[in-house]
Amino acid sequence: MNIALLGYGRMGKSIETIALERNHNITLKATSDTTTFDFSTTDVAIDFSLPSTAVENIQRALDANIPVISGTTGWLENYDEIVDYCKSKNGAFLYASNFSLGVNIFFEINNKLSQLMSGFKDYNVNIKEIHHTQKLDEPSGTAITLAEQIIEHSEYENWNLEKPKSNQIHINAKRIEGIPGTHEVSYNSEIDSLSIKHTAHSRKGFAQGAVIAAEWIKGKKGVFTMKDVLNIG
């Protein structure tokens, strides 16, 4: 399979390594300075670019009838626009805030736990996330996904990065050198605490998941998530 990398930073290079190990070819390595995008030999595009360039990158690939896997975060205010654009082009698009198999299982556990805890009003929930200092967005897309799952099954109305509020989930985001990604969801009451946690040890899991998603989406049409790829949930 021929893969175009839209974004060639640390994640793009990790994806390249995994793709080559799985006998794929890299046909394009686009950075923020790239002006020419040749998709003529491309089967699938994987976007791990910048929030400021993600929408344009995704649209370029869809214009060329190339399926797109996107893991860029910080641009999701335009997500519905991209979904509509993909449908108008009869294309294929998959976005995930995190491609790690472990994280996607973590999402399922978080979703189930939020349903179980919805009837216990004495517990307050908070989310902690830690990432490397090169991560530009805050909080992480993964933390936002976790918060949105909890909001769906609770009386919380939103999330925030500031001080805890009764109707909002507090996300405590930290940036520490060398941390690939740690997420913890905690329910706390005067009596006890309950928490679930996922810790990534390297970027390899994210890169592998993105390549697996690219392998899966080839030849398909529509808008998908990692649930479709992994057949979970």
Sequence and secondary structure as in RCSB ss.txt:
>XXXX:A:sequence
MNIALLGYGRMGKSIETIALERNHNITLKATSDTTTFDFSTTDVAIDFSLPSTAVENIQRALDANIPVISGTTGW
LENYDEIVDYCKSKNGAFLYASNFSLGVNIFFEINNKLSQLMSGFKDYNVNIKEIHHTQKLDEPSGTAITLAEQI
IEHSEYENWNLEKPKSNQIHINAKRIEGIPGTHEVSYNSEIDSLSIKHTAHSRKGFAQGAVIAAEWIKGKKGVFT
MKDVLNIG
>XXXX:A:secstr
 EEEEE  SHHHHHHHHHHHHTT EEEEEE TT      TT SEEEE   TTTHHHHHHHHHHTT  EEE   S 
GGGHHHHHHHHHHTT EEEE S   HHHHHHHHHHHHHHHHHTT TT EEEEEEEE TT  SSS HHHHHHHHHH
HHTSS  EEESSS BTTEEEEEEEE TT  EEEEEEEE SS EEEEEEEESSSHHHHHHHHHHHHHHTT  EEE 
HHHHHT  
